[in-house]
Amino acid sequence: GHADSSRPLVTHPLRRAAVMGEPQDGATLAAEPTATAAFAHDAAVARERLAGAVKTLSSGDRPWAVIDEALGARWAAALAAEAAALERASLLTPHTFAFAAHGGSRQVFEHPGRRYVDLDPARMQPRTAQVAPLLARFAEQEVAHLLSRLEVTSPELAFAHASVPHVKLQLTRGEYGCTPCHYDISYSAPTTLQLSILIYLSDGWCQDWGAELHVLPFVGPPVALEPTFDRAVLFLADRTLHRSLPPRGEGVGQARWLLTVWLDGAGAVDRALRPGALAPPVQRLVAPALHCAAYLQALRQSLPPGEARTSLLAQQQSEITAVEGDLELVGLLEGLRELQADSEEEKADPMQDFVAACEPLTKKQRCDIVPG
């Protein structure tokens, strides 16, 4: 999810010293100043490649892009080494969520095999910066440099430089080491979250191990992307439905590292970027019904049997049923399901003619739909 991005950017003396490689209180840091500076060229190259990919998101036919060798082998390997060091230092937090248990009480579920460390500049623990100075520098400085570059190269997305980017390092391992179908934002909560960047840091990940990222186009077959080392996947957060598949075989016991960056913007959030496209809030509203089988399967695969899974499956089914029973959405949903069934047939843009016919419906004011 996306954390509060209204926090002011602050620089703690300990963290600033850590990213520059200066020992504090006798601590031995993981990177010397020369090692930190050695990746300046890698960072500059990565910045330009990422900015170029972001530019395609608002001008192309799909709201996501993939870059292989995104950071460069040396820099990615150094960040991966620090990620492993954070795990050895027991600095990762278990992933938890609250759910409505039987009887209506709220309970907290700890997701097996999923842990993370918060790298937000304003919230990073001093010990994290000591153990992982390169990751600290990435979160505090390199992301800010990228944001400045995006303001120039993608002005139409109006990235918000005043906000603090949200950066998280995630570790996934085990049979249920995957995620349900989701957007990085909800369909109803106001948001300025514009862009998600996922960078995979598991060196040596084998194709047979599974755990692919599934990107589900609003209409069309899913696209499976392997979590290849140093691969970056970028997407517009308000309109990209995705999930991760469970690992297979030897992959079940392997660590899968993911460095994620979320950036705010005001330019295109919840707006249709081209004619013939449904506004993202409408997409997010009907997606659980349009992709109901994928939603339910992903929940079963990502949670072990128990009260949490039972509760979330019931909530998901209730949401699907509500959308299917909404008289304002029946015609839209039926048409979308026909397009989904025919999505493999060759046609330049099957959405355009259909959405034109549905335009009066999609513009209808609703409390939970923001007009596109």
MARVEXGU-40572 format. One record per atom (N, C-alpha, C, O): z, y, x; residue in three letters. Coordinates in steps of 0.02 Angstrom, whole numbers, plus 50000, padded with zeros to 5 digits. Each point is the difference from the previous one (the first is absolute). Example, Ala and Ser with C-alpha at 12.3 -4.5 7.8 and 13.67 -1.06 7.14 Angstrom:
BEGIN
503904971650660ALA500005005949955ALA500005006050045ALA500334999950052ALA499315005449930SER500035005950042SER500375005549961SER500085005550025SER
***
This chain:
BEGIN
500004994150041GLY500005005949959GLY500005006150043GLY500054999650061GLY499905006149906HIS499965006450036HIS500665003649993HIS500235001249945HIS500075000450111ALA500645003449999ALA499915007549988ALA499445002550002ALA501115001049985ASP499995007149990ASP499675003550059ASP500204999050057ASP499295005049928SER499635003250054SER500135007450003SER499625003750032SER500914998749936SER500155007150001SER500505001950054SER500235005750003SER499944989550040ARG500505001350051ARG499715004550055ARG499424999250018ARG500975005550008PRO499765004050056PRO499964995950063PRO500394995350009PRO499145006350035LEU499934996550063LEU500535002450048LEU500045005950015LEU500384989550008VAL500525001750048VAL499924995750061VAL499754994349996VAL500455008350060THR499954996350063THR500694999450030THR500295004950022THR499984989049979HIS500664998850028HIS499954999950076HIS499524997150026HIS500965005850010PRO499975000050073PRO499944993050029PRO499634998950047PRO500754996349924LEU499984993250026LEU499304997049992LEU499744996850046LEU499955004249893ARG499354997249990ARG499485003450044ARG499564996750028ARG500495010049978ARG499525003650043ARG500054997550071ARG499494999150033ARG501124999849991ALA500084997450068ALA499734993050005ALA499704998150051ALA500404997949896ALA499784993150003ALA499244999550004ALA499744996150040ALA499905007849920VAL499274999550001VAL499715002750065VAL499454998250019VAL500935006050015MET499775002550065MET500244995650058MET499835001250058MET500554993649925GLY500204995250050GLY500615002150040GLY500114997450055GLY500305007249919GLU500595002250036GLU500614995949978GLU500155000149940GLU500194996450104PRO500594996149981PRO500545004349969PRO500105005750021PRO500254991749930GLN500565003449969GLN500614995550004GLN499974994149984GLN500585008850038ASP500634996350004ASP499934993550040ASP500314995049983ASP499285005250069GLY499924994250042GLY499544994649972GLY499934994750031GLY499765006649912ALA499564995049969ALA499364999350039ALA499735004950026ALA500024989049979THR499354998750031THR499494999549944THR500044995649957THR499475008950044LEU499505000349947LEU499414995550016LEU499904997950057LEU499715000649891ALA499474995150006ALA499375002950031ALA499544996250015ALA500425010449995ALA499395002950028ALA500185005750047ALA500405004349982ALA499304995950077GLU500085005550046GLU499525005649979GLU499534998849963GLU500595007550061PRO499565005549982PRO499274998650016PRO499565001749961PRO500314995250096THR499314998650019THR499684995049952THR499415000649984THR500984994649993ALA499734995149953ALA499845003349933ALA499494998549969ALA500955006050008THR499895003549937THR499375004250005THR499605000049953THR500305003650101ALA499435004450008ALA499354996050008ALA499465002649986ALA500604991250037ALA499404996050013ALA499604998649937ALA499414998350004ALA500905002349938PHE499654998549938PHE499725006249967PHE499764999649943PHE500265006150091ALA499745006249969ALA499254999349985ALA499785002249947ALA499854994850098HIS499284999249988HIS499894995149942HIS499585001349957HIS500794993250042ASP499944995249945ASP500145003449933ASP499654998849950ASP500865005550049ALA500195003449939ALA499455004849977ALA499855000549940ALA499855003050107ALA499475004749982ALA499394996449972ALA499705002249951ALA500124992250079VAL499434996149976VAL500164997249930VAL499585000449954VAL501024996850038ALA500204997349935ALA499995005449946ALA499794998749944ALA500445007250073ARG500025005549952ARG499315001649973ARG499915000849940ARG499604999550104GLU499325001649978GLU499714994349957GLU499655001349951GLU500484992550068ARG499744994449962ARG500324999849930ARG499654998849951ARG501005002350045LEU500345000149936LEU499755005749956LEU499884999149941LEU500045006850089ALA499765005749962ALA499304998849973ALA499845001949944ALA499744994950097GLY499334998449977GLY500004995149942GLY499605000749953GLY500854994550049ALA500044995149945ALA500265003349936ALA499764998549946ALA500745005950061VAL500275003449941VAL499465004149965VAL499985000449939VAL499585002650101LYS499465004149971LYS499574995949953LYS499745002749951LYS500174990950063THR499574995849958THR500334998349933THR499664998249952THR501015002550044LEU500354997849940LEU499825004249939LEU499954997549944LEU499975009050067SER499865004549944SER499255001049989SER499815002949949SER499784994850097SER499285001149993SER499614993549990SER499415000349982SER500924993950028GLY499654993749995GLY500114996749933GLY500265003049953GLY499544990750043ASP500044996249937ASP500664996349993ASP500144997449946ASP500265002350106ARG500634996449995ARG500565004150031ARG499895003550049ARG500714996049922PRO500555004250023PRO500404996950057PRO500575001950011PRO499144993450027TRP500354996950055TRP499514998950058TRP499404999749990TRP500884999650070ALA499604999050060ALA500394995850049ALA500624999749997ALA499044997050049VAL500304995750051VAL499775002250069VAL499405001450010VAL501074999050037ILE499835001450070ILE500314994650043ILE500614999049998ILE498994997450039ASP500254995250048ASP500105003450068ASP499655004850016ASP500834992750023GLU500205003150064GLU500165007449988GLU499765004450034GLU500664996749916ALA500135006849977ALA500385004150051ALA499845005950010ALA500664991250022LEU500405003750049LEU499794998650072LEU500185003850045LEU499464990849965GLY499854997850068GLY500504994750020GLY500595000349983GLY499184994750054ALA500414994150015ALA500645001750036ALA500534997149985ALA499455007550063ARG500605001550040ARG500545003349957ARG500584997950001ARG499225007149962TRP500485003749959TRP500284995549945TRP500604999949987TRP498964996349979ALA500234995549948ALA500484994850027ALA500504998449968ALA499354998950091ALA500454995050030ALA500685002950017ALA500514996749991ALA499505009550033ALA500635003350016ALA500425001249938ALA500614999150002ALA499075002949943LEU500365001049937LEU500264993449973LEU500554999649974LEU499044995150033ALA500214993449977ALA500604997450039ALA500454996949972ALA499565004550093ALA500564997950041ALA500645003549978ALA500544997049999ALA499415009449983GLU500585003649976GLU500234997449931GLU500604999849986GLU498924998249972ALA500194997149936ALA500424993750010ALA500504999149966ALA499294996650080ALA500394993950015ALA500685001850027ALA500494996649986ALA499545008750055ALA500655002250027ALA500475002449945ALA500604998850004ALA499135004549945LEU500415002249944LEU500294994049962LEU500575000249978LEU499044994550016GLU500264994049967GLU500554996850042GLU500524998049973GLU499385001650092ARG500514997050044ARG500645004149998ARG500554997250007ARG499395009349984ALA500585004449998ALA500325000349930ALA500475003849989ALA499284992249965SER500274999649931SER499995006849965SER500485001949967SER498965001850041LEU499945006649971LEU499565000249938LEU499845005449976LEU499964988749999LEU499604999849940LEU500444999049939LEU500504996550003LEU499305006649942THR500374999749937THR499654995349951THR499395000449992THR500984995149974PRO499684995749950PRO499705004149943PRO500285005049979PRO499154992749997HIS499685003249943HIS500354997749936HIS500074994049988HIS500155010749971THR500354998449938THR499715004049942THR499685005250011THR500424992449929PHE499825003849941PHE500484998149943PHE500294994650001PHE499785009949951ALA500434998849943ALA499574997449942ALA499435002049992ALA500854993549968PHE499654997449942PHE500504999049942PHE500604999750010PHE499124999949930ALA500414999149941ALA500134992549990ALA499544996349983ALA501075001650027ALA500174993049992ALA500094998249927ALA499985004449956ALA500124989250030HIS500124997749932HIS500635003449972HIS500525000050033HIS499425002949909GLY500565003649971GLY499965007450011GLY500415003849974GLY499094998550067GLY499905007150009GLY500345003050062GLY499885005950015GLY500524990450020SER500335002750059SER499495000850057SER499514996450004SER500625008450040ARG499575001250057ARG500264996150060ARG500605000350016ARG498964996050017GLN500194996350059GLN499535001850057GLN499435002149989GLN500814996950072VAL499605001550059VAL499764993550031VAL500394995450011VAL498965004350003PHE499704994050029PHE499785001650071PHE499675005050012PHE500514990650034GLU499785000850070GLU499404995450010GLU500054993949994GLU499395009250022HIS499384996250007HIS500014995950064HIS500045002950055HIS499914990549941PRO500024995950061PRO499385001250043PRO499445000149975PRO500675000850089GLY499455000650046GLY499705006950006GLY499505000950034GLY500785004149933ARG499735006850004ARG500545004850024ARG500525000849968ARG499355002450088ARG500465005050028ARG499615006050026ARG499394999650009ARG500965005850002TYR499665006250020TYR500465004450041TYR500614999050001TYR499095005950032VAL500385005350032VAL499675006649982VAL499395000750006VAL501015004149972ASP499765006549980ASP499865004250062ASP500455001150040ASP498945001349967LEU499825004250057LEU499895007349979LEU499735003950039LEU500474997949901ASP499945007049979ASP500365004450051ASP500574998750018ASP499095006650007PRO500325004250052PRO500685002649980PRO500455000550043PRO499645001349894ALA500645002949979ALA500544994849987ALA500585001849990ALA499234991850009ARG500484994849980ARG500084994550052ARG500414995549991ARG499215004750062MET500044994650049MET500684999850035MET500275005250019MET499994988849988GLN500644999250034GLN499915001250076GLN499494997950028GLN500995005350004PRO499945001250072PRO499894993650040PRO499635000050049PRO500704994649931ARG499924993850037ARG499284997349995ARG499754997050047ARG499935004249896THR499304998049992THR499565003650050THR499564997050031THR500555009549977ALA499605003950048ALA500144997950071ALA499555000350043ALA501054997449971GLN500164997650067GLN499624993650015GLN499714999350054GLN500294996149900VAL499694993450011VAL499245000549996VAL499654996450035VAL500105008149922ALA499275000449988ALA499755007250007ALA499805003049950ALA500214999850110PRO499795007050009PRO499265001249984PRO499835005449977PRO499744989750035LEU499295001049984LEU499895000249925LEU499615004149975LEU500734991649988LEU499965000249928LEU500295006649973LEU499735002849952LEU500804999550078ALA500305006449980ALA499505005750012ALA499925004449958ALA499764995450099ARG499505005250015ARG499414999649952ARG499755005149976ARG500034988850009PHE499464999149952PHE500175003349933PHE499615003849972PHE501004994850003ALA500205002549935ALA500095007549999ALA499815003449951ALA500474999450102GLU500175007050000GLU499445004550025GLU499925005649974GLU499704992150075GLN499505004450030GLN499284997949983GLN499615004249979GLN500234989550031GLU499304998049990GLU499795000649927GLU499435001949987GLU501014996549967VAL499825000749929VAL499905007349983VAL499565001749960VAL500855002750069ALA499915007249988ALA499335002450028ALA499675004149969ALA500144993450090HIS499355001850028HIS499444997749955HIS499515003649989HIS500554990349985LEU499494997449955LEU499955004349937LEU499465001549976LEU501125000449997LEU500015004149940LEU499645006650012LEU499635002449957LEU500495000650101SER499665006350016SER499254999050004SER499615004349978SER500184990150050ARG499294998650006ARG499694998949931ARG499445002349987ARG500914994249969LEU499754998749933LEU499925006449959LEU499575000449957LEU500855004450056GLU499935006449965GLU499335003250014GLU499735003649959GLU500014995150101VAL499355002950020VAL499424995749976VAL499515002649974VAL500554990850035THR499434995549986THR499944998149927THR499454998449977THR501105001749986SER499984998149929SER500355005349957SER500494998549967SER499255007750034PRO500345005349962PRO500014998749925PRO500445002649964PRO499084993350011GLU499984998649929GLU500604996149976GLU500155000149940GLU500204996550106LEU500604996349981LEU500635004250006LEU500544997949977LEU499415007950052ALA500565004950003ALA500654996750022ALA500505000349964ALA499494996650094PHE500614996950026PHE500545005350010PHE499865005650022PHE500754992549962ALA500565004750000ALA500374999650067ALA500414995550010ALA499455009150035HIS500304999950066HIS500745001749997HIS500384998150045HIS499835005549904ALA500705002149996ALA500464994149982ALA500605000450013ALA499134994349958SER500424994449982SER500104995350060SER499625000350049SER500884995549946VAL500154995450054VAL499674993349984VAL500154997049948VAL499425000550095PRO499704993449987PRO500534994649998PRO500535000550032PRO499324994349931HIS500454994349995HIS499714994450042HIS499424998149991HIS500974999450057VAL499774994950047VAL500504994249999VAL500605001050005VAL499134992949990LYS500434994249997LYS499694994350040LYS499404998949999LYS501034997450035LEU499794993950035LEU500284994149959LEU500604999849986LEU498964995549996GLN500214994549957GLN499874993350035GLN499494999050032GLN500984996449959LEU499944993250026LEU500014995249941LEU500445000349958LEU499064995350040THR499964995149946THR499944993150032THR499624998950047THR500764996449925ARG500004993250027ARG500234995249945ARG500435001949959ARG499304992050039GLY500254995149953GLY499534998649942GLY499495003549991GLY500684991549970GLU499594997749945GLU499855005549949GLU499455000349973GLU501055003950014TYR499925005349951TYR499885006850034TYR500165005249972TYR499564994550087GLY499875006150038GLY499355003249978GLY499515000250038GLY500475002349901CYS499425003449974CYS500235004949946CYS500595000249983CYS498945003749990THR500195005149952THR499624999149935THR499444997350000THR500855005049944PRO499644999749936PRO499435005149998PRO499935004150045PRO499664995649902CYS499495005049989CYS500345006749986CYS500475000449960CYS499305004850072HIS500305006549990HIS499555005650025HIS499574999050043HIS500545006849929TYR499765006350029TYR500595002950039TYR500584998549985TYR499285005750063ASP500555003150038ASP500355005449960ASP500515002650022ASP499224999149920ILE500345004549954ILE499974996949931ILE499584995749987ILE500855006549967SER500014997449932SER499485003749958SER499725005050023SER500164992649917TYR499505003349958TYR500295006149964TYR499625003949972TYR501044996950027SER500295005349959SER500395005250040SER500045005849978SER500244992350079ALA500425004850037ALA499575005150037ALA499524998250032ALA500655008349962PRO499645005150037PRO500034998650075PRO500524997850025PRO498955003550011THR499994998450071THR499505004550036THR499535002649970THR500584998250094THR499505003250042THR499764995250055THR499665002150046THR500514991549948LEU499804995250050LEU499244999149997LEU499724998249949LEU499965003150108GLN499265000050003GLN499724994050037GLN499534996849976GLN500755001650083LEU499694995250044LEU500504995050027LEU500565001850019LEU499254991849982SER500394994750031SER499614997450060SER499394998949996SER500955000150060ILE499704997150060ILE500424994050021ILE500605000750013ILE499094993549991LEU500334993850020LEU499714997950067LEU499404999450008LEU501044999550041ILE499784997850067ILE500374993650017ILE500614999850003ILE499004994850008TYR500294993450013TYR500134999250075TYR499575001650041TYR501034995949975LEU500214999650070LEU500224992950020LEU500414999250044LEU499304995849923SER500174993050018SER499464997250045SER499484997749976SER500645002450089ASP499504997650048ASP499934992449993ASP500494996449994ASP498895001250008GLY499874992949997GLY500014997049931GLY500024993849994GLY499965010349954TRP500014997249932TRP499354996149988TRP499455002650011TRP500624991249967CYS499424995649990CYS499745000449929CYS500385001049953CYS498974998350040GLN499695000449934GLN500294994749953GLN500075001349940GLN500094992850086ASP500254994649959ASP500705001349973ASP500244996349957ASP500095008950067TRP500695001349980TRP500055003949934TRP500555001049974TRP498895001450000GLY500015003449935GLY500315006950004GLY499915003650049GLY500474998249898ALA500355006549995ALA499515005949999ALA500175005450024ALA499234993549949GLU499525005449997GLU500235005649952GLU500364998749952GLU499425007250062LEU500085005549953LEU499434999449949LEU499424999850018LEU500774999949919HIS499504999849947HIS499935007049970HIS500485002749972HIS498945000250034VAL499845006349967VAL499624998349936VAL499494996750003VAL500775005649940LEU499704998449936LEU499655006249972LEU500335004449973LEU499014996050034PRO499645005649969PRO500155000349926PRO500154994949969PRO499825011150002PHE500155000649929PHE499554995449959PHE500244996649954PHE499125003150063VAL499554995149971VAL499624996850058VAL499675003450039VAL500384990049966GLY499664996550054GLY500454994750030GLY500604999949987GLY499114995750054PRO500404994750031PRO500455002750054PRO499845005150031PRO500744991649981PRO500455002350053PRO499704999250069PRO499574995750011PRO500665008450035VAL499784999750069VAL500594997850043VAL500535003249999VAL499394991450039ALA500544997450042ALA499915002550071ALA499474999250030ALA501055003949997LEU500005002850067LEU500534996650042LEU500605000449983LEU499214996350070GLU500484996650043GLU500455005150036GLU499775005450018GLU500864992849992PRO500465004550035PRO499894999650076PRO500474998650038PRO498935002849983THR499804999650070THR500375005150042THR500115005749978THR500084992350082PHE500375004550044PHE499615006550011PHE499404999850014PHE500955005849980ASP499725006750011ASP499475001849948ASP499565004150014ASP500474992949928ARG499565001949945ARG500355005149957ARG500594999249983ARG499065006249999ALA500275005049954ALA499614999649934ALA499394999650000ALA500985000649946VAL499715000449933VAL500255006549969VAL500605001149996VAL498945003149983LEU500165006549971LEU499765000149928LEU499474997349985LEU500925005749970PHE499775000649932PHE500345005849964PHE500555002050018PHE499105000549931LEU500295005149957LEU500534996649957LEU499844995349963LEU500775007050041ALA500574996449972ALA500005000049924ALA500294995449970ALA499415009549998ASP500045000549928ASP499514995549963ASP500034999449939ASP499504997450098ARG499474996349966ARG499824993450034ARG499474997249987ARG500965000250056THR499854993850036THR500524994849984THR500565000350025THR499264995049933LEU500434994449983LEU499964994850056LEU499454998250022LEU501124999350000HIS499994995350055HIS500624995549998HIS500485001449964HIS499494993250074ARG500554995450008ARG499894996450066ARG499465000550029ARG501054995849995SER499894995750058SER500094992849978SER500444998449960SER499134997350066LEU500034992949983LEU500544996550041LEU500195002450053LEU500054991949923PRO500524996450039PRO499704997050063PRO499414998450002PRO501005000850050PRO499764996750061PRO499904992649988PRO500274997149952PRO499344999850092ARG499854992849993ARG500154996450066ARG499995003050054ARG500174990649940GLY500074995850060GLY500505002850049GLY500555001949982GLY499244998450082GLU500445002750052GLU500165007449989GLU500495002550027GLU499115000949934GLY500125007149987GLY500645001349963GLY500275005550004GLY499994989549959VAL500625001049962VAL500575002050046VAL500425004149981VAL499614993050079GLY500555001450046GLY499875005750048GLY500425001550042GLY498985001649954GLN499825005250047GLN500215006949975GLN499995001349939GLN500185003150107ALA500175006949982ALA499355004049988ALA499534999550039ALA500475004349908ARG499425004349985ARG500255007249997ARG500395001949955ARG499395002250092TRP500235006850006TRP499485004849970TRP499404999250010TRP500865005749953LEU499565004949968LEU500315006950008LEU500575001249980LEU499055003450050LEU500215007050008LEU499635004049946LEU499395000249998LEU501005003049958THR499715003449943THR500165007450001THR500565002050015THR498945002049968VAL500075007349996VAL499765002249931VAL499474998049978VAL500935006149989TRP499795003049936TRP499975007650009TRP500485003050025TRP498975000149954LEU499905007150007LEU499915003349933LEU499654997449956LEU500655008450035ASP499955003849938ASP499405004750001ASP499765002050053ASP500004999649888GLY499465004849992GLY499975002449929GLY500294996949955GLY499355008650034ALA499965002849933ALA499285000449975ALA499885002349945ALA499654995550097GLY499305001349983GLY499704995349950GLY499645002149956GLY500504991450050ALA499634995249959ALA500464995049965ALA499754995449967ALA500905005450038VAL500454995349968VAL499885000049924VAL500035005249968VAL499834988850006ASP499914999049928ASP499395003549972ASP499965001149939ASP499555000650103ARG499375002949976ARG499434995250014ARG499984996850052ARG499565002749901ALA499394996250012ALA499585003950050ALA499885006049992ALA499894990550061LEU499655003450054LEU499245000049990LEU499645003650036LEU500124992649917ARG499285000049988ARG499864998649927ARG500424997049965ARG498995005050010PRO499834998749930PRO499994992549986PRO499814996050042PRO500405002349898GLY499994993049980GLY500614996050020GLY500024994049990GLY500495009350037ALA500614996650021ALA500575001949954ALA500085005849982ALA500314989249998LEU500605001449961LEU500525003450044LEU500064998450059LEU500315006349913ALA500535003250038ALA500524994750020ALA500144995549961ALA500145005150099PRO500484994950024PRO500584998549953PRO500194994249996PRO500115010749968PRO500544998049955PRO499784995149946PRO500394995649980PRO498995005049997VAL499754995249950VAL499904993250033VAL500154994949970VAL499595005150091GLN499914993750036GLN500674996450007GLN500044994049987GLN500465009650035ARG500654996850012ARG500324997649935ARG500364995049999ARG499495008549946LEU500284998049935LEU499724993449977LEU500374995749976LEU498975003350030VAL499684994049972VAL499954994450050VAL499844994349981VAL500285006950084ALA499914994950051ALA500394993649987ALA499734994650009ALA500915005749970PRO500374993749989PRO499674995649947PRO500034993850006PRO499665009249943ALA499664996049950ALA499314997750025ALA499804994349987ALA499855010050048LEU499334998250026LEU500054994550053LEU499574995750003LEU500955004550037HIS500104995250054HIS500634995849988HIS500374998550046HIS499744999649891CYS500644996949981CYS500124993550039CYS500574998850021CYS498934997149988ALA500114993650036ALA500225001250071ALA500454996650025ALA499255008450009ALA500185001550069ALA500715002750003ALA500384998350046ALA499815006049907TYR500685002849999TYR500524994549994TYR500494999850038TYR499414995749916LEU500504994749988LEU500024995050057LEU500534997950021LEU498895000250006GLN499984995450056GLN500355003050061GLN500384996650035GLN499505009849978ALA500305003250059ALA500765000249995ALA500344999150050ALA499925002049890LEU500734999949991LEU500284993050015LEU500514999450034LEU499164995549940ARG500244993250012ARG499984998250074ARG500444996450025ARG499065006050011GLN499934998350071GLN500465004050045GLN500164997850055GLN500065008149922SER500395004350044SER500754999449990SER500395002850039SER499824993749908LEU500724999349986LEU500174992749990LEU499634996449967LEU500935001350061PRO500214993149988PRO500244999249928PRO500185004949968PRO499824988850006PRO500264998949933PRO500715002649993PRO500414999250046PRO499745003849898GLY500665002749990GLY499995005649949GLY499485001549969GLY501095001650022GLU500085005049948GLU499575006250012GLU499735002949953GLU500194999150111ALA499605005950015ALA499274998849981ALA499695004349968ALA500034990050051ARG499314998649984ARG499904999549924ARG499515002649974ARG500954994049992THR499954999349928THR500005006949966THR499615001249954THR500845003250069SER500055006649971SER499375004150011SER499755003249954SER500004996750108LEU499415004150015LEU499374997349966LEU499575003949979LEU500384989550014LEU499434997249964LEU500025002049926LEU499495001649971LEU501114998450001ALA500065002149930ALA499825007349991ALA499665001949953ALA500585002350093GLN499835007149997GLN499255001150007GLN499715004149965GLN499984992250082GLN499295000850011GLN499604997849939GLN499535003449980GLN500664991049990GLN499664997649941GLN500085005049942GLN499535001149962GLN501065001850033SER500115005049947SER499555006150010SER499735002649952SER500184999550110GLU499575005750015GLU499274998349982GLU499645004149971GLU500144989850048ILE499324997949984ILE499894999949925ILE499495002449976ILE500984994849987THR499954999549927THR499975007049969THR499635001049952THR500765003750074ALA500015006849973ALA499325003450009ALA499765003349954ALA499934995850103VAL499355003050012VAL499474996849956VAL499585003449971VAL500454989950023GLU499514996549958GLU500075001849927GLU499514999749962GLU501095002250017GLY500115001749930GLY499925007449984GLY500095002049943GLY499765002050107ASP499925007349990ASP499315001349969ASP499494998950032ASP500505003549905LEU499375001049965LEU499555005150034LEU499394999649994LEU500905005150042GLU499595004950035GLU499654997050061GLU499515002950025GLU500734991449999LEU499724997150061LEU499594993649987LEU499694997450046LEU500315000249892VAL499684993649987VAL499265000150019VAL499774995550035VAL499865009649943GLY499295000450016GLY499875000750074GLY499544996850027GLY500855007350005LEU499935000950072LEU500124993550038LEU499624998250044LEU500924998349937LEU500184993850035LEU499474994649988LEU499834996450047LEU499925003149892GLU499484994949987GLU499385001350042GLU499714995450028GLU500095010949976GLY499415001750040GLY500114998750074GLY499544997750034GLY501065003949990LEU500154998850071LEU500004992650016LEU499784997950053LEU500484998049900ARG500014992850012ARG499294997150002ARG499864995450037ARG499695007449923GLU499314997850003GLU499695001950068GLU499644996050030GLU500515010049993LEU499755002150065LEU500284995650056LEU499654998250047LEU501005000249946GLN500314995850051GLN499674993150003GLN499894997350054GLN499955000049888ALA499684993449998ALA499305000250029ALA499764995150028ALA499915010749965ASP499315000750025ASP499975003450068ASP499465002050022ASP501114998950011SER500035004350059SER499594997450059SER499835003950045SER500024989749956GLU499624997450056GLU499255001049991GLU499624998950047GLU500175003249893GLU499305001549991GLU499835006550034GLU500415004650004GLU498994995850021GLU499805005950040GLU499855005849954GLU499544999849960GLU500865005450048LYS499895006349963LYS500345005550039LYS500564999150024LYS499115006549983ALA500255005350045ALA500695002349980ALA500455000550042ALA499655001149895ASP500655002649978ASP500114998049927ASP499855004049956ASP500414990050030PRO500084997849930PRO500505004149962PRO500004999949938PRO500445003950096MET500515003949966MET499705006249967MET500255002249948MET499225000650080GLN499795006749979GLN499805000349927GLN500245004249963GLN499304991350016ASP499775000149931ASP500574998649952ASP500065003149947ASP500374992150071PHE500554998249956PHE500505005749991PHE500205001549944PHE499995001750111VAL500495005349996VAL499725006049963VAL500375003449964VAL498984997950043ALA499705005449962ALA500084998949925ALA500145004649962ALA499784989150017ALA500084998449929ALA500735000649978ALA500145001549942ALA500324997450105CYS500725000249984CYS500315006850013CYS500615000749994CYS498995004250024GLU500285006450022GLU500475003149950GLU500535002450019GLU499314997749916PRO500485002949953PRO500674996550001PRO500525003349994PRO499484990050015LEU500634996350002LEU500405001750062LEU500615001049996LEU499054999350062THR500375001150062THR500285007050004THR500475001250038THR499255003549923LYS500255006850001LYS500555001149949LYS500305005449997LYS499834989649962LYS500515000649948LYS500685001150031LYS500204996550047LYS500165008349928GLN500655001750029GLN500504994549983GLN500054997949942GLN500324999850108ARG500534995249992ARG500585002250043ARG499915003450051ARG500694994549929CYS500585002050040CYS500004996750068CYS500315002550046CYS499354991649961ASP500044996350063ASP499324999750035ASP499924996150047ASP499595008049931ILE499365000450034ILE499885007250019ILE500015004549958ILE499874996750105VAL499815006650023VAL499245000549997VAL499664995850031VAL500065009049932PRO499275000349995PRO499685000650068PRO500255003650043PRO499194993049968GLY499655000250063GLY499595006450008GLY499675000950051GLY
***
